[in-house]
Each structure stands twice: as C-alpha cells, then as structure tokens.
Amino acid sequence: MKKSFIFGLLILVCVYGLFAGGGSQAQQGAEQRPAVLNLWTHDDPNRRIMEEQFVRDYMAAHPHVTINYSVFPSTTIQDNIATAYAARNAPAIWNLELQRAFPIFMQGLCAPIPVQALGYANEQALIDTYLPNMLDPVTDRDGSWFGQRGRIYGLPLEVNNWAIYLNRKIFRDAGLDPDRDWPRTWEQVLSTSERIVRRDGDIITRRGFDFRYPDYLISWVQMVEQLGGAVISPDGREAIIGEAAWIRSLDFMKLWGPQGRNLGSATMTPARRIFDNNNDEVAMHISGIYQHARMETANPDFYNSDDWMVIPFPTWEGARRVPNAYYFQYYMVNSQIPQNEQTEAWKFVHYMLGHGDMYLERVALTQPTRAVFNGQLFRSMPFSDVFLDELTNADVVYHSAFSWRINDLINDAIIGVMTTPMTSQQAFQILKREAQAVVDEHR
C-alpha cells in the first residue's frame, strides 16, 4: 500500500490547465516594467528544491521579473516579517500559518488578488476552483475589513488537519496490538503512554506520545472544544469560554508533565522530529499528511514498511465528537510595494501554486483545490481517508487580529501547570484575565 507517489503525471494536465491561465492576450502584452520580488518562506527542504526550480523557470520565461527566494526557521519567520513591515521593507511574497498571518493581514498590509490578470472572470471563478470555504478566511465578503467587497487576499499553499502517527513496532514491543489497542480517547492516550514510556531515573528515554508544543491553537485547543469550551464567545466579546473544559484540559497537561506522571515535556526534542527515525524514541505524535513525504525522505525503509499507521485525532470519553480543526498556509503579497510589483507577485504565486500535483507528490502538501482532492494521487496516499474524513466535517482553526497573542497566553498556562506547582484553577484565572485584556484592547 505504501509506495512512492507515482500518479502525479496523471493529473498534471488537469491541475496545470486549471491554474496556468496567464490572463488574456491583451493582459500578457501589457507594459512589462522590471520587477524585483523578494519571497520569504519557512524552510522545508523538499519544498525549497521544488520552489527554487519554479523561480528559475519563471524568470527564464519572464525576463523582466527577478525573484529572490529566501527561507527562515519556522520559529522566527513570523517576527521577521512583522519587523520588516514595520521598517517598510517587507518581502513582496510571504507565507505563514493562518493564525500567525491573520494579525498582519488585518492591518491592511496584504494586496488583493487581481483575478482578471490571472485569467479569471471574477473572484467567484477563482473560488470555484477550490473546495468549499477554503478561501473564506482571506475573503472580504461584505467589505467590512478593507472596504473592498468580495476581494481575496491569499492563496493556500496547503490545508492541513491533524491525526496521530503511530509506530506499530513500539506498540508490539510494549505488549500492545496496534490494530486493536490504538487509543481512541485522551484517557486511552494516557494509559497507553504509561505502558510504553521508558525512563532512566527521571529522564524519559522513550515516550508513548507527546504534544506539539507550542502550537496550541492548531493542535491542543480542540481538546477544550471537545468538552464544550472555546477560545472566544460567538460575539467576539468574551475570551476563554467554559471554565470546566479549560480546567479539565489543563489538569491533563499537568498530569502529563514532570509535575505529574512524567510522560512528556516541551523541553524535549519535538516528537514529530524524531518519529521518522524509527529509533525507539516515541510511539505516537500529532502531524498532518505532509509527514508522509518527510518520512519517505528521512527514512524510506521505515516509510515503505508496515511498521507505521495513522489513526484519528482522539476525543475525551463521553465528550462530543469535534472534528479536528484545519488550518492553512497562505501565500500573501505585500500591499506596500508598487502596484505593478503586486500584480507580478500574484502572477508568480499563481504560477507556482498551479503545480498542485507536484506539491502533493514531492512534499505531500495538499492544496485545497477540487483537482487535487479529487485526483488519484491524493486518493492513493496511505491513510488519506483518515485526514479526509475529518476535513470534510471540521471548522477552520481559531484566527483573529490577535490570535498569536492568545496562543502565547495558552502556552504560559500549559507550561505553568506542567512545570510548576501552579494549579489548573490558578492557570485558568490568569489566562482568562490576560486574554480578556487582549480582546478588550482590540474592540
């Protein structure tokens, strides 16, 4: 079942034909002033090789355009972009996760897509090439954001939702049957991890499972939502809703950490970075389907074995089933650069993302287009059904003009209960008070 992705060429014509329209002949013959475009993105070795080739190919076909492609660590790129905007020296093109990008976007610092220059009759024609709702987070539907009703401000590099990657060999070594004993609930994640964990004194040498520290909005808040809690009220006025849900989730983290049963820690090497080694270090971790390509590159023998599987994101015993939220990486264009450079930047982004099959085949990034998700390549990927089943019922991750500040406050609460004597009640009270101050500041 597991094999290198061999179906890319089968849908190349379909996807490229969908995206590659470069506008009318009149538009293509319009004035072509020189444009120098800086592109900033987070480092992903496989994607970098592919996108740098797109840059070379595009510049060869468009001699008036120069594109400087730069990569940054995912831990620093958000601050780098914000600092560059403050100095009016931001890149022409950049991408971030939605919850990180939205605070920048809501300052009016991103340029709308000139859809006709890209070959579309109107915005709806572009929207129709995607799965439902995939452009909603970056579409000014009623003009209430920037006074430009219906304009679209981003194109998704990927859509992602989470599942659990599981090492079958470690399960068997711990006396567990991976096909029968994989955890369906958070309570089972806890008990299973207690059977798998190994320690040298207090030092953990093998983890059963660990979280994605500090990406809490996209990978942990769903635990709170399963219990009826929320980051913010429906009217946007009150922060950190549902005290019991937050306290129960924080209690779980306290139990998880060194102040509890010592099963995981934010200070250890992230589980997603060592799982692919298959070196008896971690049995389960949270990731998206892009992990397939990283695993195949890092450890092809492991990838092509039957020693791993993907299982659905857990829920609490007795809690309502809340499909794991999905998030985006959007490419956006700087509104501070000249208009002709904005247009050229969007033309290149459109060209680059027109290779949806290549992104999926080489990097396992799923652009949320109808062509990609209906294509044989996606359907042939191992365990793609696990991700698709949740994606079709999920909501987009929480995002706002201050979303990353909320994520930082959640981080303080979680690390506080995991590493100090702070109680979950104390952590909740501090989190609610400080998050409410942030909400009030932006009202």
Summary of the structure (lengths in Angstrom):
residues: 443
radius of gyration: 22.5
end to end distance: 52.0
largest distance: 72.4
contacts: 1458
relative contact order: 0.19
helix: 46%
strand: 18%
